[in-house]
């Protein structure tokens, strides 16, 4: 993911945070964050989420390469590359909006990989295909096709495929802040 580091650095500076401040918030080392900001290393999705939480921005804002179209065709979705993961993430919205979404595809042969999230925004998951296991609020739920789950802000949760076959779900987040990050100036090349 090139240019992610430059976006992180710009937002960090806008927030008047030092690298040490960001390291303190995330638990990541100053050296790692410095290399990341210089695009010398790629973040894992978990590290990127920690950084975004500390900066109070959404991960989609950091990785999106588009400038705000209102229609995104299926064959034009930006697919995110997440190192060491067989889970595919496709952006359903482009640019900065008060609602954003992703299509998350977990392949049939993936039975153990978990998605660990906890965002500062409201979230909703909608299972489109297959079955999904989700854990939050001390409870575990099995969601089947058509089932939905709402997750309140700052609620840690774990997600994984349940049962055989591919699982696809929509992940929608709402951002009441909807502040501008001058996205048109940013470009991201993934995968």
N, C-alpha and C positions, 0 to 999 in steps of 0.2 A: 504494500500500500504506500505509494509515494504521495507526498504532500500532506499526509495526515499530521506529521510532526510539525510542519509549518502552521497548520491550523491550530493545533494545540498550543504552540508557543504564542501565537497572536492572541488567542482567547485568554491564556494565562496572563499575558501582559496587560490586556484590557481589564482584567480582574485585579491588577496590581499585586499579583502573587509572584513570589520568587520560586525558583526550582525547589528550594528547601521547603517552602510552604506546601507546594504540591506533593513533595515526598512525604511530608508529615501527614497530610490528609489521606494519601493513598497507601502508605506503607511500602512504596516502591523506592528504590535507591535514586539519589540525585544523578549518579552516573548513567543509569538506565534511562531516566527521563531526559537527560541531556542528549544521549544518543538518539532517542526517539524523536526529539524535537529537531534534530539535524537529519532526520530520515536515514539514519545509519542502521536502524533496527525496526522491525515491525512488531506492533503490540499484539498480544493475544487478545481475544475478545473480552476475557475477564479483566485484564489490565486496562484495556481501553474503557471498559465500563466504569472501573474505579476512577480513572482520570476524569471521565465525563461527569461522574457524580460529584467529584471535588470541584470541578469547574461549573457545575450546574448547567450543563448543556446535554442534549441528547446525543447518543452515539451516531444516530443517523445524520445529524448536522455535521459531524466530523468526517464521515465517510462518503456523504453524498457528493456526486460530481455534477449534478444537474442544478438548474437555476430556478425552477419553480413552475414547470408545466403542470397543467391541471389534468391532463390525460396521459397516462403511461400505458402504452400497448404491451401486451404479454411478451412479444419478442424484443421489446426495447427496455425491459427491466434491467436495472443495474444489479449484477450478481456480485456479492461480496466474497472475497477470499479470506477464509479464516484458517490460519495455519493449524495443522494437526487436527483437523475436524473434517468429518465426512458430511456434516450437516450443511445444507445450502441455504443461503439467505438471499432473497431477492427483494429489492426495494419496490414498494407499490406506489409510493408517492415521491415526487421530485421537488427538491427545494425546501424552503422554510414555510411551513403551514402550522396551524394550531393542532392539526391531527396528522399523524404519520403512520405508515404501516409497512409491514414486511410479510412476505410469504416465506414460511420456514418449511423446508422439505427434509425429512429424515428418511434415508434410504431403508429398504426392506432388510438389508443385512446389518444394519446398525441397531444393536439392542442394548448397549451399555452406556453410550455417551450421554451425559447429562448437560443441560443448559442451566447455568446458575445465573440468575438475574435478581436485581432489586433496584428499581428506578425511582426517581423522585417525581415521576408522572403517574397519572392513572393509566392502567393497561387493561386491555381486553384480548382474550384469546378465543378464536373460533375454529373448531376442528372441521376441516373440509374433507379429509380422507383418513381412514385408519382410526387408531385409538391412541390417546395421549394420557400419560400419567403426570399429574401435577401435584406438588406439595407446597402449601403455604398456610400460614396461620395455625401451624400445629396439626393440620389435617392433610390427608392424602385423598385425591380424587382421581377417578378414571373418567375421562371425557371421550365420548364416541362422536361419530360424524354428526355435525349440526349442533353439538353442545358448545356452550360458551362459559368462560370464567372471567370475572372481573377481579382485578387485583389493585388494591389501594396503593397510593404512593408509599415508597420506602418500605415495602413489604418484601423481604427476601423470599425467593421461591426457586424450586427446582422443577425442571421439566425433562421428561424423556419419553421415548416411544413406548407404547404398551402393546404387546402382542405381535403377531406376524404381519408382514407386509409394510408398505411405505406409509408414512404418516405425513400429512400436510396440514398446516394450520396457519391462520392469519393472526398476526400480532399487530394490534392497533394501540397507539399511545396518543394521549392528549397532552398538550403542553400549554397550560394557561398563560405562561410568560410570553411566548411567541415573540421574542426579541430578535432583531436582525443581527446577523453575523456577517453581513456583506458577502453573502455566498457567491455572488456572481464573480467575485475576484478569485475564487478558489477552484481548483481542478484536482481531481483524484483519479489515479489510474489504478485499477484493481485487476487482479488475476491476469 
